[in-house]
Amino acid sequence: MNLIQYLKQPFPKAESKWKIIIFISLFVAIFLILLQPFGINLYESNKKILVLAGYGLVTFIVLVINLFIIERIFHKFFEEKNWTIWKDFVWLVWVIFTIGLGNALYTFFIFKNQELNFQILIVFQLVTFIVSIFPITILIITKQNYLLKKNLGSASDFNKIIEQGKLSASHTQMIHFFADNEKDFIDFNMDDFFFIESSGNYIEIYYLKENKVFRKTFRSTLKRALEFFKTTPEIIQCHRAFIVNSSKINNAKGNSQGLILHLENCEFEVPVSRNYVDMVRNQIN
């Protein structure tokens, strides 16, 4: 595998964002207060600890803006199903850059006798980048290798369970699905149903019709869609944005994000996120 192929591999998005934000912000503040690197030890003030803690607050604010506001505005770009190692690396470099910029502006605000110029900005970027880039790179590589190995093993176990415990479809059961407006609807046989994907306030239903896979879009939520499958145990939620007909699963493969399900007579793949692997396995088993 060459470098380009490696960087294009799927990579999981961070799940516990608040934990990450709080941990990093506290680390920055404690690191500066205790070690006082980069000549900080020469700074004398009765508010020194408060000033240094302010860098942790700046980090907190910058991370909240990036991980919540920006990711929500550009949510399509940040969808986990399209997230790769290179995207995660580039995104982290951007986050490091904005933290460095925030630190420079904070320093200028606190020490008003300091001139804010291009050279000062470059210095702050270099310091922030040097401190952050190596541990972040190691973290990405270690996390990707660990999750890939774990999920490849899970996929192997999952395939054995599918062969032994896959539920049969409720062939004679018809599903009558209505959109939020109670006007748009679709009827389909359970044996023709593949999966549902959710995106915002809309869902897409994938089903078989005339030996072709069709996709129907409705204004609804995944939670509401599940209400229509209460009497069909083969229907499983496998991701925060997917429910799947387990009787259609042929096999699974693993990547660092979780599992990917391959369905019979369907070219589309369905993801199983890490949080749902055990749940799906137990439900099938």
C-alpha positions as CSV (number, residue, x, y, z in Angstrom):
1,M,0.0,0.0,0.0
2,N,1.5,3.3,-1.1
3,L,1.1,6.6,0.8
4,I,-1.8,7.9,-1.3
5,Q,-3.8,4.7,-0.8
6,Y,-3.1,4.8,2.9
7,L,-4.3,8.4,3.3
8,K,-7.5,7.6,1.4
9,Q,-8.5,4.9,3.9
10,P,-11.7,5.5,6.0
11,F,-11.1,7.1,9.3
12,P,-13.6,7.5,12.2
13,K,-14.8,10.9,13.3
14,A,-14.4,11.9,16.9
15,E,-17.4,11.0,19.0
16,S,-16.9,12.6,22.4
17,K,-16.3,16.1,21.3
18,W,-16.9,17.8,24.6
19,K,-14.4,15.4,26.3
20,I,-11.8,16.2,23.7
21,I,-12.3,19.9,24.0
22,I,-12.2,20.0,27.8
23,F,-9.2,17.6,27.9
24,I,-7.1,19.6,25.4
25,S,-8.0,23.0,27.0
26,L,-7.1,21.8,30.4
27,F,-3.9,20.2,29.1
28,V,-2.8,23.5,27.5
29,A,-3.5,25.5,30.6
30,I,-1.8,23.1,33.0
31,F,1.2,22.6,30.6
32,L,1.9,26.3,30.5
33,I,1.3,26.9,34.2
34,L,3.5,24.1,35.4
35,L,6.3,24.0,32.8
36,Q,6.3,27.6,31.6
37,P,8.2,27.0,28.4
38,F,9.2,29.4,25.6
39,G,10.5,32.1,28.0
40,I,7.2,32.3,30.0
41,N,9.2,31.7,33.2
42,L,10.7,35.2,32.7
43,Y,7.3,36.9,32.8
44,E,6.5,38.4,36.2
45,S,3.0,39.3,37.3
46,N,0.7,38.6,40.2
47,K,-1.9,37.5,37.7
48,K,0.5,35.1,35.9
49,I,-1.5,31.9,36.5
50,L,-4.7,33.6,35.4
51,V,-3.0,34.9,32.2
52,L,-1.6,31.5,31.4
53,A,-5.0,29.8,32.1
54,G,-6.4,32.2,29.5
55,Y,-4.6,30.3,26.8
56,G,-6.6,27.2,27.8
57,L,-9.7,29.3,27.5
58,V,-8.7,30.5,24.0
59,T,-8.1,26.8,23.0
60,F,-11.5,25.9,24.4
61,I,-13.3,28.7,22.4
62,V,-11.4,27.9,19.1
63,L,-12.2,24.1,19.5
64,V,-15.9,24.8,20.1
65,I,-16.1,27.0,17.0
66,N,-14.3,24.4,14.9
67,L,-15.8,21.2,16.1
68,F,-19.4,22.4,16.5
69,I,-20.1,25.5,14.5
70,I,-17.9,24.9,11.4
71,E,-18.6,21.2,11.3
72,R,-22.4,21.9,11.5
73,I,-22.3,24.6,8.8
74,F,-20.3,22.3,6.4
75,H,-21.9,19.0,7.6
76,K,-21.8,17.4,4.2
77,F,-18.1,17.6,4.1
78,F,-17.7,16.2,7.6
79,E,-20.0,13.2,7.1
80,E,-18.2,10.1,8.6
81,K,-19.0,7.9,5.6
82,N,-16.7,10.1,3.5
83,W,-14.1,10.8,6.1
84,T,-10.6,9.6,5.4
85,I,-7.1,9.8,7.0
86,W,-6.0,12.7,4.8
87,K,-9.1,14.7,5.6
88,D,-8.6,14.2,9.3
89,F,-5.0,15.2,9.1
90,V,-5.8,18.4,7.1
91,W,-8.6,19.3,9.4
92,L,-6.3,18.9,12.5
93,V,-3.7,21.1,10.8
94,W,-6.4,23.8,10.3
95,V,-7.5,23.4,14.0
96,I,-3.8,23.9,15.1
97,F,-3.5,26.9,12.9
98,T,-6.7,28.6,14.3
99,I,-5.5,27.8,17.9
100,G,-2.1,29.4,17.1
101,L,-4.0,32.5,15.6
102,G,-6.2,32.7,18.7
103,N,-3.1,32.5,21.0
104,A,-1.4,35.3,19.0
105,L,-4.5,37.6,19.3
106,Y,-4.9,36.8,23.0
107,T,-1.2,37.7,23.6
108,F,-1.6,41.0,21.8
109,F,-4.7,41.7,23.8
110,I,-3.0,41.0,27.2
111,F,0.3,42.5,26.4
112,K,-0.7,45.7,24.6
113,N,2.9,46.8,24.4
114,Q,3.6,44.0,21.9
115,E,3.2,44.8,18.3
116,L,1.0,42.4,16.4
117,N,2.7,41.8,13.0
118,F,3.2,39.0,10.5
119,Q,6.4,37.9,12.2
120,I,4.7,37.4,15.6
121,L,1.9,35.5,13.9
122,I,4.4,33.2,12.2
123,V,6.2,32.6,15.5
124,F,3.0,31.6,17.3
125,Q,2.0,29.3,14.4
126,L,5.4,27.6,14.5
127,V,5.4,27.1,18.2
128,T,1.8,25.7,18.2
129,F,2.6,23.5,15.2
130,I,5.8,22.1,16.6
131,V,4.2,21.2,19.9
132,S,1.1,19.6,18.3
133,I,2.0,18.0,15.0
134,F,4.1,15.0,16.1
135,P,1.8,13.7,18.9
136,I,-1.3,14.2,16.6
137,T,0.4,12.3,13.7
138,I,1.3,9.4,16.0
139,L,-2.3,9.5,17.5
140,I,-3.9,9.3,14.0
141,I,-1.7,6.4,12.8
142,T,-2.1,4.5,16.1
143,K,-5.8,5.0,16.2
144,Q,-6.3,4.0,12.6
145,N,-4.2,0.8,12.9
146,Y,-5.9,-0.2,16.2
147,L,-9.4,0.3,15.0
148,L,-8.7,-1.4,11.6
149,K,-7.3,-4.5,13.3
150,K,-10.2,-4.6,15.7
151,N,-12.9,-4.2,13.1
152,L,-11.4,-6.7,10.7
153,G,-11.6,-9.2,13.5
154,S,-15.2,-8.1,14.2
155,A,-16.1,-8.5,10.6
156,S,-14.8,-12.1,10.6
157,D,-16.9,-13.0,13.7
158,F,-19.9,-11.0,12.3
159,N,-19.9,-13.1,9.0
160,K,-20.0,-16.3,11.0
161,I,-23.0,-15.0,13.0
162,I,-24.7,-13.9,9.8
163,E,-24.4,-17.4,8.3
164,Q,-25.8,-19.0,11.5
165,G,-28.3,-16.6,12.8
166,K,-29.6,-14.4,10.0
167,L,-33.3,-13.8,10.3
168,S,-35.7,-14.6,7.5
169,A,-37.6,-11.8,6.0
170,S,-41.3,-11.4,6.7
171,H,-42.2,-12.2,3.1
172,T,-45.9,-11.7,3.4
173,Q,-45.8,-8.5,5.4
174,M,-46.5,-5.2,3.7
175,I,-45.1,-2.0,5.1
176,H,-47.2,1.2,4.6
177,F,-44.9,4.1,5.2
178,F,-46.2,7.7,5.4
179,A,-44.1,10.9,5.4
180,D,-44.4,13.6,8.0
181,N,-47.2,15.3,6.1
182,E,-49.3,12.1,6.2
183,K,-49.9,12.5,2.5
184,D,-46.9,11.2,0.7
185,F,-46.6,7.4,1.2
186,I,-45.1,4.2,-0.1
187,D,-46.1,0.5,0.1
188,F,-43.6,-2.3,-0.2
189,N,-43.1,-5.9,0.8
190,M,-40.6,-6.6,3.5
191,D,-38.8,-9.0,1.1
192,D,-38.1,-6.1,-1.2
193,F,-36.8,-3.7,1.4
194,F,-33.1,-3.1,1.8
195,F,-32.3,-0.1,4.0
196,I,-33.1,3.5,5.0
197,E,-30.6,6.3,5.1
198,S,-31.3,9.5,7.1
199,S,-30.0,12.9,6.2
200,G,-31.2,15.8,8.3
201,N,-35.0,16.0,8.2
202,Y,-35.2,13.6,5.2
203,I,-34.8,9.9,4.7
204,E,-34.2,7.8,1.7
205,I,-35.8,4.3,1.4
206,Y,-34.1,1.8,-0.8
207,Y,-36.2,-1.1,-2.1
208,L,-36.5,-3.5,-5.0
209,K,-39.0,-3.0,-7.7
210,E,-39.1,-4.8,-11.1
211,N,-35.7,-6.3,-10.3
212,K,-34.2,-2.8,-9.9
213,V,-33.1,-0.9,-6.7
214,F,-35.2,2.2,-6.3
215,R,-34.7,5.1,-3.9
216,K,-37.6,7.1,-2.5
217,T,-37.1,10.4,-0.5
218,F,-39.5,11.5,2.2
219,R,-39.5,14.2,4.8
220,S,-39.2,12.3,8.0
221,T,-36.7,11.1,10.6
222,L,-35.1,7.8,11.2
223,K,-36.7,7.6,14.7
224,R,-40.1,8.0,13.1
225,A,-39.3,5.5,10.3
226,L,-38.5,2.8,12.9
227,E,-42.1,3.1,14.2
228,F,-43.3,1.4,11.0
229,F,-41.1,-1.7,11.6
230,K,-42.1,-2.6,15.1
231,T,-43.4,-6.0,14.1
232,T,-40.4,-6.9,11.9
233,P,-37.5,-8.1,14.1
234,E,-35.2,-8.4,11.1
235,I,-35.0,-4.6,10.8
236,I,-32.0,-3.3,12.7
237,Q,-30.6,0.1,13.4
238,C,-26.9,-0.2,12.6
239,H,-25.8,3.5,12.5
240,R,-27.2,6.8,13.7
241,A,-28.2,7.4,10.1
242,F,-29.1,3.8,8.9
243,I,-31.5,1.0,9.5
244,V,-31.1,-2.2,7.5
245,N,-33.0,-5.4,6.7
246,S,-30.7,-8.0,8.2
247,S,-32.2,-10.8,6.1
248,K,-30.6,-9.1,3.1
249,I,-27.1,-9.1,4.5
250,N,-24.6,-11.2,2.5
251,N,-21.4,-10.4,4.4
252,A,-19.5,-7.7,6.2
253,K,-16.1,-6.2,5.9
254,G,-14.2,-4.1,8.5
255,N,-12.5,-0.7,8.3
256,S,-11.4,1.8,11.0
257,Q,-14.9,3.3,11.1
258,G,-16.6,0.1,11.9
259,L,-18.2,-2.4,9.5
260,I,-19.6,-2.2,6.0
261,L,-22.5,-4.5,5.1
262,H,-23.0,-5.9,1.6
263,L,-26.6,-6.7,0.7
264,E,-27.8,-9.3,-1.8
265,N,-29.1,-7.9,-5.1
266,C,-28.0,-4.4,-4.0
267,E,-24.9,-2.4,-5.0
268,F,-25.1,0.0,-2.1
269,E,-23.1,-0.5,1.1
270,V,-24.5,0.0,4.6
271,P,-22.2,1.1,7.4
272,V,-22.3,-0.2,10.9
273,S,-20.7,2.4,13.2
274,R,-18.5,1.3,16.1
275,N,-21.1,2.0,18.7
276,Y,-23.6,-0.3,17.0
277,V,-21.4,-3.4,16.2
278,D,-22.1,-5.3,19.4
279,M,-25.8,-4.3,19.3
280,V,-26.3,-5.5,15.8
281,R,-24.4,-8.7,16.4
282,N,-26.4,-9.5,19.5
283,Q,-29.7,-8.7,17.8
284,I,-28.9,-11.0,14.9
285,N,-27.5,-13.7,17.1
